[in-house]
Amino acid sequence: MKGILFLCRLQDLNRERHGYAKAFRKKGIHLTCVPENFPVDGDLKVLLKMCPDEPSLIIQPEAVFPVFPRGLADAPIPTACFQIDVYAYTHHRIYWSMLFDYAILFHPGFEEQFRRVGHPRPLTLPHAVDAETFKPAEYDRVFEVGWVGRVDGPIYKTRREVLQLLSQHFRMNEWWRPHTYEEMAKVYQCSKIVINVGRDDYPQDVSLRGFEAMAAGALFITRLPSELSLMGFEPNVHFVGFKDERELLDLVKYYLSNEKERQQIAETGREKVLKEHTYDARVEALLKVLEQDKGQLFAPARKWSQDQVQLLYADWFSANGWFREAWRYLMHVEDKASMMWLRTAFKVLARQIRFHVRAIRSILSFLG
């Protein structure tokens, strides 16, 4: 592996992207990111010429500021895309992944959906941790319950209610505010227990929180059924589960009172995460697959017509709020009378209308 081109700016290599970038660099792999002034839909050939050496892999890492260059369907080297919250808008994510040789899925249980629709190379590489961040540290576990994460928005209604209830009974960190990565790590290292309440539309979600909490040596408590079970974690061995939020108060009280049992489960979970679920392990698994495939190119869109590829680009850009680019790709399609063009144009228009309606509502709300 000579090098990797990340389709994002250097400053956008945060969270999962930072973990992968650090692990790649530890392997001696050179990383190239997109320059600051590069257009969101610039030419991939131009990007490749900017690389010191031709990379062996191109990754679209689902960054906050994404870059989706034209020419991906004709890329001369393998391409991969991160699908981090793959449970959200799954059918859209499958469609966009058709442009890439590998779809890297951060949650288990979705590979079959990708294969059934025609993507030959979905790879499940779940969330992971940077082991160096969670080296043993002498912190007092001053928080009885710890939490870091989003609490805004309608899909977190249950989460807000649970955290408000817990904060009335237990000593907690400032769970209502955003935390930096360093703050998050310290909160978990200072917590006896970390609670997970997934999204209302995907309650089995564990996300990064589960791996980070266990790596920090806290007892992790999450709802059952949990996607942790699909990754070899066992309830009451590596973590503790609950089926109803009404159980939580008694469950937390029990494990705060039974320190030896709490520490045993927490340590077992910690050992498993740091052995099997680090970014180093994920990169090792990905490089092994790439080595076995010997540069083969699998993306279904490589065999599509130009019109089909243009429509995919239009769909992706409109879903990410880049409407000018979306309409430009739509206008480049030759067959504008096809049902596929009409469906895509309708989706782009509907998304644009919703975007402007939300903007107007925000302005009106701000004005009171």
C-alpha atoms as a printed R data frame, in Angstrom:
    type eleno elety resid chain resno       x       y       z
1   ATOM     1    CA   MET     A     1   0.000   0.000   0.000
2   ATOM     2    CA   LYS     A     2   1.732   3.160  -1.240
3   ATOM     3    CA   GLY     A     3  -0.719   5.839  -0.241
4   ATOM     4    CA   ILE     A     4  -4.360   6.799   0.279
5   ATOM     5    CA   LEU     A     5  -6.328   9.760  -1.027
6   ATOM     6    CA   PHE     A     6  -8.945  10.943   1.476
7   ATOM     7    CA   LEU     A     7 -11.758  12.886  -0.189
8   ATOM     8    CA   CYS     A     8 -11.935  15.566   2.492
9   ATOM     9    CA   ARG     A     9  -9.874  18.433   3.810
10  ATOM    10    CA   LEU     A    10  -7.160  17.784   6.381
11  ATOM    11    CA   GLN     A    11  -9.088  19.570   9.152
12  ATOM    12    CA   ASP     A    12 -12.070  17.292   8.519
13  ATOM    13    CA   LEU     A    13 -10.134  14.202   9.591
14  ATOM    14    CA   ASN     A    14 -11.895  14.043  12.951
15  ATOM    15    CA   ARG     A    15 -13.455  11.290  15.079
16  ATOM    16    CA   GLU     A    16 -13.605   8.053  13.045
17  ATOM    17    CA   ARG     A    17 -11.653   9.617  10.194
18  ATOM    18    CA   HIS     A    18  -8.859  10.674  12.557
19  ATOM    19    CA   GLY     A    19  -8.693   7.167  13.999
20  ATOM    20    CA   TYR     A    20  -8.284   5.587  10.578
21  ATOM    21    CA   ALA     A    21  -5.801   8.218   9.415
22  ATOM    22    CA   LYS     A    22  -3.629   7.691  12.495
23  ATOM    23    CA   ALA     A    23  -3.698   3.904  12.074
24  ATOM    24    CA   PHE     A    24  -2.800   4.162   8.369
25  ATOM    25    CA   ARG     A    25   0.129   6.449   9.171
26  ATOM    26    CA   LYS     A    26   1.398   3.998  11.792
27  ATOM    27    CA   LYS     A    27   1.604   1.498   8.933
28  ATOM    28    CA   GLY     A    28   3.823   3.900   7.012
29  ATOM    29    CA   ILE     A    29   1.077   4.739   4.504
30  ATOM    30    CA   HIS     A    30   1.156   8.276   3.117
31  ATOM    31    CA   LEU     A    31  -2.152  10.154   3.234
32  ATOM    32    CA   THR     A    32  -3.220  12.940   0.897
33  ATOM    33    CA   CYS     A    33  -6.226  15.157   1.593
34  ATOM    34    CA   VAL     A    34  -8.116  17.531  -0.673
35  ATOM    35    CA   PRO     A    35  -6.778  21.125  -0.866
36  ATOM    36    CA   GLU     A    36  -8.803  23.897   0.774
37  ATOM    37    CA   ASN     A    37  -9.951  25.502  -2.477
38  ATOM    38    CA   PHE     A    38 -10.788  22.312  -4.368
39  ATOM    39    CA   PRO     A    39 -14.394  22.293  -5.692
40  ATOM    40    CA   VAL     A    40 -16.815  19.850  -4.088
41  ATOM    41    CA   ASP     A    41 -17.363  18.271  -7.536
42  ATOM    42    CA   GLY     A    42 -13.876  18.825  -8.972
43  ATOM    43    CA   ASP     A    43 -12.123  16.465 -11.344
44  ATOM    44    CA   LEU     A    44 -10.689  13.302  -9.770
45  ATOM    45    CA   LYS     A    45  -7.893  13.273 -12.360
46  ATOM    46    CA   VAL     A    46  -6.725  16.655 -11.079
47  ATOM    47    CA   LEU     A    47  -6.714  15.361  -7.506
48  ATOM    48    CA   LEU     A    48  -4.695  12.298  -8.442
49  ATOM    49    CA   LYS     A    49  -2.073  14.476 -10.116
50  ATOM    50    CA   MET     A    50  -1.701  16.418  -6.857
51  ATOM    51    CA   CYS     A    51  -0.701  13.272  -4.975
52  ATOM    52    CA   PRO     A    52   3.085  12.841  -4.485
53  ATOM    53    CA   ASP     A    53   2.709   9.271  -5.765
54  ATOM    54    CA   GLU     A    54  -0.305   7.549  -7.255
55  ATOM    55    CA   PRO     A    55  -2.327   6.270  -4.276
56  ATOM    56    CA   SER     A    56  -3.383   2.661  -3.940
57  ATOM    57    CA   LEU     A    57  -6.821   3.540  -2.548
58  ATOM    58    CA   ILE     A    58  -9.318   6.420  -2.592
59  ATOM    59    CA   ILE     A    59 -11.592   6.837   0.443
60  ATOM    60    CA   GLN     A    60 -14.747   8.955   0.667
61  ATOM    61    CA   PRO     A    61 -14.855   9.230   4.487
62  ATOM    62    CA   GLU     A    62 -18.285  10.843   5.006
63  ATOM    63    CA   ALA     A    63 -16.779  14.043   6.359
64  ATOM    64    CA   VAL     A    64 -18.648  17.149   7.502
65  ATOM    65    CA   PHE     A    65 -17.416  18.940   4.385
66  ATOM    66    CA   PRO     A    66 -17.584  16.175   1.768
67  ATOM    67    CA   VAL     A    67 -15.891  16.085  -1.612
68  ATOM    68    CA   PHE     A    68 -17.505  14.034  -4.371
69  ATOM    69    CA   PRO     A    69 -15.333  14.470  -7.453
70  ATOM    70    CA   ARG     A    70 -16.493  13.587 -10.908
71  ATOM    71    CA   GLY     A    71 -14.776  10.606 -12.477
72  ATOM    72    CA   LEU     A    72 -15.118   8.142  -9.584
73  ATOM    73    CA   ALA     A    73 -16.781   5.571 -11.846
74  ATOM    74    CA   ASP     A    74 -13.646   5.602 -14.009
75  ATOM    75    CA   ALA     A    75 -11.062   5.714 -11.227
76  ATOM    76    CA   PRO     A    76  -8.019   3.614 -12.188
77  ATOM    77    CA   ILE     A    77  -7.554   2.409  -8.584
78  ATOM    78    CA   PRO     A    78  -9.907   0.938  -5.951
79  ATOM    79    CA   THR     A    79 -12.315   3.283  -4.184
80  ATOM    80    CA   ALA     A    80 -14.098   2.955  -0.854
81  ATOM    81    CA   CYS     A    81 -16.762   4.893   0.999
82  ATOM    82    CA   PHE     A    82 -17.492   5.051   4.716
83  ATOM    83    CA   GLN     A    83 -21.117   4.421   5.635
84  ATOM    84    CA   ILE     A    84 -21.006   5.417   9.301
85  ATOM    85    CA   ASP     A    85 -24.681   5.690  10.298
86  ATOM    86    CA   VAL     A    86 -25.650   3.013   7.799
87  ATOM    87    CA   TYR     A    87 -28.962   2.349   9.587
88  ATOM    88    CA   ALA     A    88 -30.161   5.846   8.590
89  ATOM    89    CA   TYR     A    89 -31.383   6.282   4.993
90  ATOM    90    CA   THR     A    90 -30.018   2.833   4.200
91  ATOM    91    CA   HIS     A    91 -31.519   2.598   0.703
92  ATOM    92    CA   HIS     A    92 -29.908   5.923  -0.238
93  ATOM    93    CA   ARG     A    93 -26.570   4.797   1.152
94  ATOM    94    CA   ILE     A    94 -26.722   1.559  -0.850
95  ATOM    95    CA   TYR     A    95 -27.436   3.523  -4.022
96  ATOM    96    CA   TRP     A    96 -24.538   5.958  -3.482
97  ATOM    97    CA   SER     A    97 -22.201   3.090  -2.595
98  ATOM    98    CA   MET     A    98 -22.669   1.671  -6.094
99  ATOM    99    CA   LEU     A    99 -20.115   4.262  -7.212
100 ATOM   100    CA   PHE     A   100 -17.431   2.702  -4.991
101 ATOM   101    CA   ASP     A   101 -15.597  -0.612  -5.068
102 ATOM   102    CA   TYR     A   102 -15.949  -1.082  -1.303
103 ATOM   103    CA   ALA     A   103 -18.703   0.055   1.063
104 ATOM   104    CA   ILE     A   104 -17.311   0.141   4.607
105 ATOM   105    CA   LEU     A   105 -20.171  -0.324   7.066
106 ATOM   106    CA   PHE     A   106 -19.752   0.887  10.651
107 ATOM   107    CA   HIS     A   107 -22.658  -1.155  12.033
108 ATOM   108    CA   PRO     A   108 -23.214  -4.921  11.785
109 ATOM   109    CA   GLY     A   109 -26.175  -6.583  10.095
110 ATOM   110    CA   PHE     A   110 -26.375  -4.641   6.828
111 ATOM   111    CA   GLU     A   111 -24.101  -6.515   4.413
112 ATOM   112    CA   GLU     A   112 -26.900  -8.707   3.061
113 ATOM   113    CA   GLN     A   113 -29.006  -5.662   2.136
114 ATOM   114    CA   PHE     A   114 -26.115  -4.259   0.098
115 ATOM   115    CA   ARG     A   115 -25.474  -7.593  -1.641
116 ATOM   116    CA   ARG     A   116 -29.146  -8.195  -2.356
117 ATOM   117    CA   VAL     A   117 -29.375  -4.921  -4.285
118 ATOM   118    CA   GLY     A   118 -26.191  -5.675  -6.209
119 ATOM   119    CA   HIS     A   119 -23.156  -4.325  -4.342
120 ATOM   120    CA   PRO     A   120 -20.551  -7.119  -4.362
121 ATOM   121    CA   ARG     A   121 -18.158  -5.759  -1.721
122 ATOM   122    CA   PRO     A   122 -19.728  -4.435   1.487
123 ATOM   123    CA   LEU     A   123 -17.309  -4.737   4.419
124 ATOM   124    CA   THR     A   124 -18.455  -4.524   8.025
125 ATOM   125    CA   LEU     A   125 -15.776  -2.733  10.037
126 ATOM   126    CA   PRO     A   126 -17.624  -1.511  13.146
127 ATOM   127    CA   HIS     A   127 -16.801   1.502  15.255
128 ATOM   128    CA   ALA     A   128 -13.453   1.342  17.038
129 ATOM   129    CA   VAL     A   129 -11.202   3.249  19.432
130 ATOM   130    CA   ASP     A   130  -7.726   4.720  19.468
131 ATOM   131    CA   ALA     A   131  -6.034   2.551  22.110
132 ATOM   132    CA   GLU     A   132  -3.504   5.249  22.964
133 ATOM   133    CA   THR     A   133  -6.277   7.622  24.036
134 ATOM   134    CA   PHE     A   134  -7.495   5.121  26.598
135 ATOM   135    CA   LYS     A   135  -4.248   4.032  28.169
136 ATOM   136    CA   PRO     A   136  -4.675   3.273  31.901
137 ATOM   137    CA   ALA     A   137  -4.796   6.559  33.796
138 ATOM   138    CA   GLU     A   138  -5.037   7.329  37.489
139 ATOM   139    CA   TYR     A   139  -8.320   9.212  37.479
140 ATOM   140    CA   ASP     A   140 -10.771   9.116  40.343
141 ATOM   141    CA   ARG     A   141 -14.128   7.894  39.094
142 ATOM   142    CA   VAL     A   142 -15.986  10.883  40.493
143 ATOM   143    CA   PHE     A   143 -19.052  10.470  38.273
144 ATOM   144    CA   GLU     A   144 -21.488   7.735  39.193
145 ATOM   145    CA   VAL     A   145 -22.948   7.924  35.677
146 ATOM   146    CA   GLY     A   146 -21.294   9.448  32.626
147 ATOM   147    CA   TRP     A   147 -22.712  10.551  29.302
148 ATOM   148    CA   VAL     A   148 -21.402  12.385  26.234
149 ATOM   149    CA   GLY     A   149 -23.444  12.790  23.084
150 ATOM   150    CA   ARG     A   150 -26.254  14.584  21.318
151 ATOM   151    CA   VAL     A   151 -29.497  15.325  23.101
152 ATOM   152    CA   ASP     A   152 -31.071  17.702  20.572
153 ATOM   153    CA   GLY     A   153 -33.698  16.795  18.000
154 ATOM   154    CA   PRO     A   154 -36.886  14.690  17.975
155 ATOM   155    CA   ILE     A   155 -35.090  11.325  17.615
156 ATOM   156    CA   TYR     A   156 -33.470  11.818  21.039
157 ATOM   157    CA   LYS     A   157 -36.656  12.351  23.073
158 ATOM   158    CA   THR     A   158 -36.228   9.159  25.128
159 ATOM   159    CA   ARG     A   159 -32.556   9.938  25.646
160 ATOM   160    CA   ARG     A   160 -33.304  13.371  27.082
161 ATOM   161    CA   GLU     A   161 -35.937  11.984  29.428
162 ATOM   162    CA   VAL     A   162 -33.658   9.208  30.698
163 ATOM   163    CA   LEU     A   163 -30.689  11.516  31.264
164 ATOM   164    CA   GLN     A   164 -32.823  14.058  33.088
165 ATOM   165    CA   LEU     A   165 -34.120  11.293  35.362
166 ATOM   166    CA   LEU     A   166 -30.656   9.856  36.037
167 ATOM   167    CA   SER     A   167 -29.223  13.283  36.808
168 ATOM   168    CA   GLN     A   168 -31.796  13.662  39.598
169 ATOM   169    CA   HIS     A   169 -30.528  10.537  41.344
170 ATOM   170    CA   PHE     A   170 -26.839  10.191  40.507
171 ATOM   171    CA   ARG     A   171 -23.731  12.334  40.256
172 ATOM   172    CA   MET     A   172 -23.164  13.016  36.555
173 ATOM   173    CA   ASN     A   173 -20.993  15.134  34.284
174 ATOM   174    CA   GLU     A   174 -22.451  18.044  32.309
175 ATOM   175    CA   TRP     A   175 -24.324  15.701  29.969
176 ATOM   176    CA   TRP     A   176 -26.357  18.463  28.294
177 ATOM   177    CA   ARG     A   177 -23.425  20.195  26.575
178 ATOM   178    CA   PRO     A   178 -21.089  19.241  23.702
179 ATOM   179    CA   HIS     A   179 -17.663  17.852  24.631
180 ATOM   180    CA   THR     A   180 -14.379  17.788  22.777
181 ATOM   181    CA   TYR     A   181 -12.800  14.409  22.061
182 ATOM   182    CA   GLU     A   182 -10.343  14.895  24.935
183 ATOM   183    CA   GLU     A   183 -13.152  15.899  27.308
184 ATOM   184    CA   MET     A   184 -15.160  12.839  26.303
185 ATOM   185    CA   ALA     A   185 -12.275  10.485  27.054
186 ATOM   186    CA   LYS     A   186 -11.711  12.053  30.466
187 ATOM   187    CA   VAL     A   187 -15.431  11.939  31.352
188 ATOM   188    CA   TYR     A   188 -15.532   8.203  30.632
189 ATOM   189    CA   GLN     A   189 -12.289   7.601  32.519
190 ATOM   190    CA   CYS     A   190 -13.822   9.431  35.477
191 ATOM   191    CA   SER     A   191 -17.139   7.536  35.320
192 ATOM   192    CA   LYS     A   192 -18.093   4.346  37.117
193 ATOM   193    CA   ILE     A   193 -20.931   3.671  34.685
194 ATOM   194    CA   VAL     A   194 -21.706   4.968  31.201
195 ATOM   195    CA   ILE     A   195 -25.309   4.702  30.053
196 ATOM   196    CA   ASN     A   196 -26.289   4.389  26.396
197 ATOM   197    CA   VAL     A   197 -29.710   5.391  25.104
198 ATOM   198    CA   GLY     A   198 -29.812   4.993  21.331
199 ATOM   199    CA   ARG     A   199 -31.840   6.970  18.831
200 ATOM   200    CA   ASP     A   200 -35.602   6.497  19.034
201 ATOM   201    CA   ASP     A   201 -35.588   5.261  15.423
202 ATOM   202    CA   TYR     A   202 -32.732   2.771  16.022
203 ATOM   203    CA   PRO     A   203 -32.625   1.912  19.747
204 ATOM   204    CA   GLN     A   204 -30.135  -0.962  19.361
205 ATOM   205    CA   ASP     A   205 -27.502   1.549  18.215
206 ATOM   206    CA   VAL     A   206 -24.301   1.566  20.288
207 ATOM   207    CA   SER     A   207 -22.201   3.975  18.191
208 ATOM   208    CA   LEU     A   208 -18.722   5.061  19.212
209 ATOM   209    CA   ARG     A   209 -19.949   5.583  22.764
210 ATOM   210    CA   GLY     A   210 -19.991   1.897  23.628
211 ATOM   211    CA   PHE     A   211 -16.439   1.215  22.515
212 ATOM   212    CA   GLU     A   212 -15.068   4.400  24.074
213 ATOM   213    CA   ALA     A   213 -16.833   3.795  27.392
214 ATOM   214    CA   MET     A   214 -15.590   0.220  27.650
215 ATOM   215    CA   ALA     A   215 -12.073   1.211  26.568
216 ATOM   216    CA   ALA     A   216 -12.089   3.779  29.378
217 ATOM   217    CA   GLY     A   217 -12.844   1.066  31.932
218 ATOM   218    CA   ALA     A   218 -16.386   2.165  32.756
219 ATOM   219    CA   LEU     A   219 -19.249  -0.298  33.063
220 ATOM   220    CA   PHE     A   220 -21.319   0.088  29.901
221 ATOM   221    CA   ILE     A   221 -25.100  -0.251  30.219
222 ATOM   222    CA   THR     A   222 -27.227  -0.271  27.071
223 ATOM   223    CA   ARG     A   223 -30.627  -1.384  25.800
224 ATOM   224    CA   LEU     A   224 -31.306  -4.961  24.709
225 ATOM   225    CA   PRO     A   225 -31.371  -6.220  22.045
226 ATOM   226    CA   SER     A   226 -28.074  -4.546  21.213
227 ATOM   227    CA   GLU     A   227 -25.911  -4.679  18.121
228 ATOM   228    CA   LEU     A   228 -23.030  -5.485  20.494
229 ATOM   229    CA   SER     A   229 -24.324  -9.063  20.489
230 ATOM   230    CA   LEU     A   230 -23.616  -9.271  16.735
231 ATOM   231    CA   MET     A   231 -19.952  -8.476  17.474
232 ATOM   232    CA   GLY     A   232 -19.292 -11.141  20.104
233 ATOM   233    CA   PHE     A   233 -20.050  -9.093  23.217
234 ATOM   234    CA   GLU     A   234 -22.109 -10.852  25.885
235 ATOM   235    CA   PRO     A   235 -24.518  -9.261  28.367
236 ATOM   236    CA   ASN     A   236 -23.330  -9.504  31.996
237 ATOM   237    CA   VAL     A   237 -19.879 -10.499  30.721
238 ATOM   238    CA   HIS     A   238 -18.699  -7.469  28.714
239 ATOM   239    CA   PHE     A   239 -21.590  -5.065  29.325
240 ATOM   240    CA   VAL     A   240 -24.953  -4.893  31.077
241 ATOM   241    CA   GLY     A   241 -28.294  -4.681  29.260
242 ATOM   242    CA   PHE     A   242 -31.762  -3.411  30.054
243 ATOM   243    CA   LYS     A   243 -35.063  -3.879  28.211
244 ATOM   244    CA   ASP     A   244 -37.044  -1.034  29.727
245 ATOM   245    CA   GLU     A   245 -35.880   2.398  30.823
246 ATOM   246    CA   ARG     A   246 -37.820   1.889  34.066
247 ATOM   247    CA   GLU     A   247 -35.207  -0.709  35.069
248 ATOM   248    CA   LEU     A   248 -32.345   1.766  34.898
249 ATOM   249    CA   LEU     A   249 -32.513   3.386  38.330
250 ATOM   250    CA   ASP     A   250 -32.442   0.048  40.151
251 ATOM   251    CA   LEU     A   251 -29.816  -1.329  37.757
252 ATOM   252    CA   VAL     A   252 -27.465   1.597  38.304
253 ATOM   253    CA   LYS     A   253 -27.976   1.475  42.067
254 ATOM   254    CA   TYR     A   254 -27.168  -2.240  42.066
255 ATOM   255    CA   TYR     A   255 -23.867  -1.882  40.219
256 ATOM   256    CA   LEU     A   256 -22.826   1.157  42.227
257 ATOM   257    CA   SER     A   257 -23.353  -0.921  45.369
258 ATOM   258    CA   ASN     A   258 -21.587  -4.022  43.983
259 ATOM   259    CA   GLU     A   259 -18.212  -2.620  43.066
260 ATOM   260    CA   LYS     A   260 -16.403  -5.919  42.536
261 ATOM   261    CA   GLU     A   261 -18.997  -7.192  40.059
262 ATOM   262    CA   ARG     A   262 -19.092  -3.842  38.280
263 ATOM   263    CA   GLN     A   263 -15.327  -3.694  37.915
264 ATOM   264    CA   GLN     A   264 -15.104  -7.279  36.693
265 ATOM   265    CA   ILE     A   265 -17.592  -6.714  33.848
266 ATOM   266    CA   ALA     A   266 -16.000  -3.359  33.016
267 ATOM   267    CA   GLU     A   267 -12.504  -4.848  32.835
268 ATOM   268    CA   THR     A   268 -13.663  -7.776  30.682
269 ATOM   269    CA   GLY     A   269 -15.292  -5.346  28.270
270 ATOM   270    CA   ARG     A   270 -12.214  -3.153  28.249
271 ATOM   271    CA   GLU     A   271  -9.904  -6.054  27.415
272 ATOM   272    CA   LYS     A   272 -12.083  -7.159  24.498
273 ATOM   273    CA   VAL     A   273 -12.347  -3.673  23.013
274 ATOM   274    CA   LEU     A   274  -8.603  -2.970  23.244
275 ATOM   275    CA   LYS     A   275  -7.782  -6.381  21.768
276 ATOM   276    CA   GLU     A   276 -10.306  -6.582  18.919
277 ATOM   277    CA   HIS     A   277 -11.874  -3.182  18.308
278 ATOM   278    CA   THR     A   278  -9.128  -0.632  17.735
279 ATOM   279    CA   TYR     A   279  -8.478   1.393  14.593
280 ATOM   280    CA   ASP     A   280  -5.245  -0.545  14.211
281 ATOM   281    CA   ALA     A   281  -7.275  -3.759  14.024
282 ATOM   282    CA   ARG     A   282  -9.723  -2.219  11.544
283 ATOM   283    CA   VAL     A   283  -6.951  -1.001   9.251
284 ATOM   284    CA   GLU     A   284  -5.266  -4.394   9.444
285 ATOM   285    CA   ALA     A   285  -8.508  -6.080   8.371
286 ATOM   286    CA   LEU     A   286  -9.057  -3.634   5.508
287 ATOM   287    CA   LEU     A   287  -5.500  -3.968   4.204
288 ATOM   288    CA   LYS     A   288  -5.844  -7.752   4.288
289 ATOM   289    CA   VAL     A   289  -8.959  -7.599   2.098
290 ATOM   290    CA   LEU     A   290  -7.281  -5.197  -0.340
291 ATOM   291    CA   GLU     A   291  -4.254  -7.457  -0.573
292 ATOM   292    CA   GLN     A   292  -6.435 -10.477  -1.287
293 ATOM   293    CA   ASP     A   293  -8.387  -8.618  -3.986
294 ATOM   294    CA   LYS     A   294  -5.179  -7.510  -5.748
295 ATOM   295    CA   GLY     A   295  -6.537  -4.225  -7.085
296 ATOM   296    CA   GLN     A   296  -9.770  -5.590  -8.513
297 ATOM   297    CA   LEU     A   297 -12.448  -2.999  -9.242
298 ATOM   298    CA   PHE     A   298 -15.950  -3.976  -8.102
299 ATOM   299    CA   ALA     A   299 -18.125  -0.838  -8.224
300 ATOM   300    CA   PRO     A   300 -21.356  -1.587 -10.141
301 ATOM   301    CA   ALA     A   301 -21.421   1.994 -11.479
302 ATOM   302    CA   ARG     A   302 -18.264   1.259 -13.475
303 ATOM   303    CA   LYS     A   303 -20.558  -0.619 -15.879
304 ATOM   304    CA   TRP     A   304 -23.371   1.934 -15.891
305 ATOM   305    CA   SER     A   305 -24.222   4.369 -18.650
306 ATOM   306    CA   GLN     A   306 -23.085   7.971 -18.339
307 ATOM   307    CA   ASP     A   307 -26.690   9.017 -17.701
308 ATOM   308    CA   GLN     A   308 -27.035   6.597 -14.780
309 ATOM   309    CA   VAL     A   309 -23.843   7.892 -13.180
310 ATOM   310    CA   GLN     A   310 -24.930  11.530 -13.632
311 ATOM   311    CA   LEU     A   311 -28.243  10.761 -11.896
312 ATOM   312    CA   LEU     A   312 -26.457   9.177  -8.951
313 ATOM   313    CA   TYR     A   313 -24.312  12.285  -8.571
314 ATOM   314    CA   ALA     A   314 -27.421  14.482  -8.727
315 ATOM   315    CA   ASP     A   315 -29.078  12.410  -6.016
316 ATOM   316    CA   TRP     A   316 -26.025  12.524  -3.729
317 ATOM   317    CA   PHE     A   317 -25.465  16.268  -4.117
318 ATOM   318    CA   SER     A   318 -29.107  17.127  -3.440
319 ATOM   319    CA   ALA     A   319 -29.195  14.874  -0.362
320 ATOM   320    CA   ASN     A   320 -26.167  16.756   0.975
321 ATOM   321    CA   GLY     A   321 -27.588  20.212   0.266
322 ATOM   322    CA   TRP     A   322 -25.551  21.030  -2.861
323 ATOM   323    CA   PHE     A   323 -28.481  21.898  -5.131
324 ATOM   324    CA   ARG     A   324 -26.631  23.877  -7.791
325 ATOM   325    CA   GLU     A   325 -24.359  20.903  -8.407
326 ATOM   326    CA   ALA     A   326 -27.326  18.530  -8.373
327 ATOM   327    CA   TRP     A   327 -29.179  20.460 -11.068
328 ATOM   328    CA   ARG     A   328 -26.032  20.738 -13.155
329 ATOM   329    CA   TYR     A   329 -25.665  16.948 -13.203
330 ATOM   330    CA   LEU     A   330 -29.358  16.575 -14.024
331 ATOM   331    CA   MET     A   331 -29.027  18.958 -16.955
332 ATOM   332    CA   HIS     A   332 -26.097  16.934 -18.325
333 ATOM   333    CA   VAL     A   333 -28.254  13.814 -18.645
334 ATOM   334    CA   GLU     A   334 -29.123  13.170 -22.294
335 ATOM   335    CA   ASP     A   335 -32.405  11.297 -21.803
336 ATOM   336    CA   LYS     A   336 -34.483  13.774 -19.823
337 ATOM   337    CA   ALA     A   337 -37.700  11.962 -20.725
338 ATOM   338    CA   SER     A   338 -36.793   8.775 -18.835
339 ATOM   339    CA   MET     A   339 -38.668   7.815 -15.676
340 ATOM   340    CA   MET     A   340 -35.359   7.666 -13.818
341 ATOM   341    CA   TRP     A   341 -34.585  11.281 -14.727
342 ATOM   342    CA   LEU     A   342 -38.064  12.422 -13.727
343 ATOM   343    CA   ARG     A   343 -37.897  10.587 -10.386
344 ATOM   344    CA   THR     A   344 -34.481  12.047  -9.600
345 ATOM   345    CA   ALA     A   345 -35.533  15.553 -10.633
346 ATOM   346    CA   PHE     A   346 -38.581  15.290  -8.385
347 ATOM   347    CA   LYS     A   347 -36.418  14.174  -5.446
348 ATOM   348    CA   VAL     A   348 -33.976  17.034  -5.994
349 ATOM   349    CA   LEU     A   349 -36.798  19.566  -6.169
350 ATOM   350    CA   ALA     A   350 -38.532  18.139  -3.082
351 ATOM   351    CA   ARG     A   351 -35.292  18.252  -1.085
352 ATOM   352    CA   GLN     A   352 -34.623  21.809  -2.167
353 ATOM   353    CA   ILE     A   353 -38.108  22.923  -1.138
354 ATOM   354    CA   ARG     A   354 -37.765  21.219   2.263
355 ATOM   355    CA   PHE     A   355 -34.374  22.858   2.735
356 ATOM   356    CA   HIS     A   356 -35.775  26.342   2.116
357 ATOM   357    CA   VAL     A   357 -38.871  25.710   4.253
358 ATOM   358    CA   ARG     A   358 -36.650  24.688   7.183
359 ATOM   359    CA   ALA     A   359 -34.513  27.781   6.642
360 ATOM   360    CA   ILE     A   360 -37.559  30.049   6.685
361 ATOM   361    CA   ARG     A   361 -38.894  28.376   9.829
362 ATOM   362    CA   SER     A   362 -35.525  28.835  11.544
363 ATOM   363    CA   ILE     A   363 -35.482  32.533  10.673
364 ATOM   364    CA   LEU     A   364 -39.065  33.010  11.903
365 ATOM   365    CA   SER     A   365 -38.278  31.129  15.108
366 ATOM   366    CA   PHE     A   366 -35.185  33.304  15.677
367 ATOM   367    CA   LEU     A   367 -37.210  36.468  15.132
368 ATOM   368    CA   GLY     A   368 -39.703  35.258  17.719
